[in-house]
Amino acid sequence: MSLREQNKREKLERIRIAASELFERQGFAGTTGRQICDRAGIGTGTLFLYVKDKRELLMLVFEREVRRLYREGLHRAEQATTLTDALMALFAGFFEFYAARPELALEILQELLFRELGPERSGGLSLEFLQHVEDLIRSAMARGELRPDIDPSTAAVACFAQYSFWVPAWLGAGLVDRKEAEARLRAGLELLVKGLGANSRIDHGPKQKESR
């Protein structure tokens, strides 16, 4: 790595740390770009060489947290004996993270759900999340918990859709509190897993009468 590239990486890390600390302390809305620059020790113009705006900076901060939550969640999932427990172990860290910082959580959800997602950041994080869910499903298939004929990618989307509904229903719409959101998520996952289970019957519809 050239000295120039090393300096760029170090400066970006200072920006990320400064933004993370200020967002945690003052909230997203209460933090200005000037404050971030002052804390990171850079000029205002330098900030926008790295990110387009403050919202992209939020996702830069969140990206680091997400990868930590993935690692911790997947470690917990390794101890689970059922697919539902493994999925809940993966999702649990995000519930904890959002509950501890609800104002930031709403901003993050708005970025993830309603803003155009670039593959290099927000969109990539969502695809990575979905891939982890698919990997857990493949593990469940390998140990015989699920039918061998299901498509893991389709099943992953169905499971992830449960999470993607109940988190905004809790944080955004206020339809449920956290406890009920987690309970409803588990119930939905259990229903899906039951339908995909190794002992579930595949209904191919009414049999056609043989012509004579």
C-alpha positions as a printed NumPy array, in Angstrom:
array([[  0.   ,   0.   ,   0.   ],
       [  1.347,   3.417,  -0.972],
       [  1.761,   6.157,   1.63 ],
       [ -1.068,   8.066,  -0.038],
       [ -3.444,   5.104,   0.218],
       [ -2.44 ,   4.538,   3.824],
       [ -3.156,   8.181,   4.663],
       [ -6.556,   7.956,   2.982],
       [ -7.487,   4.861,   4.985],
       [ -6.333,   6.398,   8.246],
       [ -8.311,   9.571,   7.547],
       [-11.431,   7.582,   6.662],
       [-11.106,   5.63 ,   9.898],
       [-10.836,   8.884,  11.877],
       [-13.994,  10.102,  10.156],
       [-15.823,   6.86 ,  10.929],
       [-14.811,   6.9  ,  14.606],
       [-15.708,  10.588,  15.021],
       [-19.111,  10.105,  13.401],
       [-19.835,   6.987,  15.447],
       [-19.037,   8.72 ,  18.741],
       [-21.067,  11.83 ,  17.893],
       [-24.054,   9.879,  16.575],
       [-24.106,   7.83 ,  19.774],
       [-23.805,  10.902,  22.016],
       [-25.895,  13.511,  20.174],
       [-28.049,  11.488,  17.813],
       [-28.04 ,  11.625,  14.031],
       [-30.085,  14.81 ,  13.639],
       [-28.12 ,  16.608,  16.354],
       [-24.733,  15.978,  14.743],
       [-23.365,  18.303,  12.076],
       [-20.774,  17.688,   9.421],
       [-18.662,  20.454,  10.938],
       [-18.611,  18.676,  14.314],
       [-17.523,  15.438,  12.674],
       [-14.746,  17.207,  10.793],
       [-13.512,  18.989,  13.918],
       [-13.443,  15.748,  15.893],
       [-11.688,  13.865,  13.081],
       [ -9.18 ,  16.671,  12.584],
       [ -9.975,  17.303,   8.919],
       [-11.268,  20.173,   6.801],
       [-14.949,  20.335,   5.885],
       [-14.219,  19.842,   2.21 ],
       [-12.237,  16.691,   2.941],
       [-15.259,  14.908,   4.425],
       [-17.116,  14.969,   1.128],
       [-14.211,  13.41 ,  -0.707],
       [-15.106,  10.221,   1.206],
       [-18.91 ,  10.343,   1.483],
       [-21.637,  12.126,  -0.478],
       [-23.565,  13.274,   2.575],
       [-24.203,  12.63 ,   6.263],
       [-26.616,   9.812,   5.509],
       [-23.965,   7.885,   3.61 ],
       [-21.67 ,   8.472,   6.573],
       [-24.295,   6.865,   8.811],
       [-24.17 ,   3.736,   6.67 ],
       [-20.372,   3.768,   6.792],
       [-20.625,   3.667,  10.59 ],
       [-23.388,   1.05 ,  10.517],
       [-21.407,  -1.177,   8.151],
       [-18.777,  -1.835,  10.822],
       [-21.44 ,  -2.61 ,  13.428],
       [-23.298,  -4.932,  11.068],
       [-20.244,  -7.072,  10.446],
       [-19.732,  -7.393,  14.207],
       [-23.385,  -8.376,  14.66 ],
       [-23.039, -10.978,  11.899],
       [-20.019, -12.568,  13.598],
       [-21.625, -12.646,  17.027],
       [-24.994, -13.843,  15.715],
       [-23.497, -16.65 ,  13.657],
       [-21.439, -17.76 ,  16.645],
       [-24.631, -18.009,  18.712],
       [-26.371, -19.781,  15.846],
       [-23.743, -22.531,  15.929],
       [-25.045, -23.536,  19.356],
       [-28.666, -23.779,  18.165],
       [-30.278, -27.15 ,  17.526],
       [-33.127, -25.959,  15.292],
       [-33.29 , -23.613,  12.322],
       [-35.73 , -21.296,  14.123],
       [-33.354, -20.937,  17.073],
       [-30.413, -20.36 ,  14.717],
       [-32.258, -17.634,  12.817],
       [-33.396, -15.953,  16.028],
       [-29.795, -16.064,  17.274],
       [-28.704, -14.201,  14.139],
       [-31.523, -11.651,  14.357],
       [-31.233, -11.099,  18.132],
       [-28.158,  -8.878,  17.914],
       [-29.945,  -6.462,  15.617],
       [-32.879,  -6.195,  18.014],
       [-30.413,  -5.37 ,  20.806],
       [-28.542,  -2.843,  18.674],
       [-31.711,  -1.063,  17.545],
       [-33.303,  -1.053,  21.002],
       [-30.225,   0.652,  22.484],
       [-30.328,   3.498,  19.934],
       [-33.9  ,   3.888,  18.587],
       [-33.328,   7.274,  16.946],
       [-30.374,   5.992,  14.967],
       [-32.258,   2.786,  14.217],
       [-35.039,   4.72 ,  12.481],
       [-32.517,   6.575,  10.33 ],
       [-30.776,   3.324,   9.426],
       [-34.047,   1.604,   8.53 ],
       [-35.001,   4.541,   6.331],
       [-31.709,   4.149,   4.468],
       [-32.065,   0.397,   4.107],
       [-35.722,   0.365,   3.092],
       [-36.417,   3.599,   1.224],
       [-33.195,   4.866,  -0.313],
       [-31.534,   3.577,  -3.457],
       [-29.005,   1.027,  -2.25 ],
       [-25.522,   0.924,  -3.729],
       [-23.994,  -2.577,  -3.964],
       [-20.812,  -1.36 ,  -2.313],
       [-22.503,  -0.409,   0.97 ],
       [-26.186,  -0.69 ,   1.962],
       [-27.215,  -3.031,  -0.819],
       [-24.197,  -5.219,  -0.182],
       [-25.009,  -5.448,   3.517],
       [-28.553,  -6.601,   2.768],
       [-27.326,  -9.251,   0.339],
       [-24.74 , -10.4  ,   2.859],
       [-27.438, -10.686,   5.542],
       [-29.581, -12.728,   3.175],
       [-26.629, -14.997,   2.391],
       [-26.089, -15.725,   6.086],
       [-29.757, -16.716,   6.372],
       [-29.38 , -18.979,   3.348],
       [-26.284, -20.607,   4.869],
       [-28.255, -21.432,   8.024],
       [-30.982, -22.962,   5.878],
       [-28.443, -25.077,   3.989],
       [-27.056, -26.309,   7.314],
       [-30.582, -27.278,   8.408],
       [-31.037, -29.177,   5.153],
       [-27.735, -30.982,   5.641],
       [-28.757, -32.241,   9.066],
       [-32.135, -33.402,   7.75 ],
       [-34.338, -30.794,   9.421],
       [-35.703, -29.546,   6.085],
       [-36.842, -31.266,   2.926],
       [-34.078, -31.837,   0.355],
       [-36.21 , -30.49 ,  -2.514],
       [-36.547, -26.873,  -1.344],
       [-34.665, -23.985,  -2.935],
       [-32.46 , -22.485,  -0.171],
       [-32.396, -19.042,  -1.799],
       [-36.187, -18.808,  -1.967],
       [-36.532, -20.104,   1.588],
       [-33.978, -17.513,   2.762],
       [-35.995, -14.677,   1.239],
       [-39.159, -15.959,   2.929],
       [-37.432, -16.09 ,   6.338],
       [-35.729, -12.732,   5.894],
       [-39.067, -11.196,   4.894],
       [-40.413, -12.03 ,   8.359],
       [-37.559, -10.093,   9.962],
       [-37.928,  -7.241,   7.448],
       [-41.612,  -6.875,   8.364],
       [-41.48 ,  -7.065,  12.156],
       [-38.518,  -4.751,  12.739],
       [-40.145,  -1.77 ,  10.948],
       [-43.504,  -2.688,  12.507],
       [-41.817,  -2.207,  15.893],
       [-39.477,   0.724,  15.271],
       [-41.194,   2.572,  12.455],
       [-44.942,   2.062,  12.649],
       [-45.145,   1.322,  16.377],
       [-47.632,  -1.469,  15.715],
       [-45.965,  -3.701,  18.313],
       [-43.373,  -3.346,  21.045],
       [-40.016,  -5.097,  20.902],
       [-41.149,  -8.129,  22.902],
       [-44.146,  -8.745,  20.651],
       [-42.082,  -8.134,  17.49 ],
       [-39.622, -10.841,  18.522],
       [-42.456, -13.2  ,  19.506],
       [-44.259, -12.658,  16.205],
       [-41.01 , -13.108,  14.292],
       [-40.352, -16.427,  16.018],
       [-43.913, -17.6  ,  15.379],
       [-43.631, -16.709,  11.691],
       [-40.303, -18.502,  11.368],
       [-41.652, -21.582,  13.138],
       [-44.555, -21.687,  10.696],
       [-42.211, -21.433,   7.722],
       [-39.822, -24.056,   9.079],
       [-42.733, -26.408,   9.755],
       [-43.843, -26.07 ,   6.142],
       [-40.32 , -26.717,   4.915],
       [-39.705, -29.537,   7.374],
       [-38.517, -32.989,   6.429],
       [-41.793, -34.517,   7.674],
       [-44.063, -32.073,   5.831],
       [-46.131, -33.459,   2.979],
       [-45.762, -32.07 ,  -0.529],
       [-49.156, -31.541,  -2.132],
       [-48.952, -31.675,  -5.9  ],
       [-52.663, -30.989,  -6.306],
       [-55.473, -33.302,  -7.355],
       [-54.447, -36.352,  -9.309],
       [-55.451, -36.494, -12.917],
       [-57.723, -39.378, -13.885],
       [-56.113, -41.75 , -16.288],
       [-57.755, -41.779, -19.711],
       [-58.78 , -45.167, -20.997]])
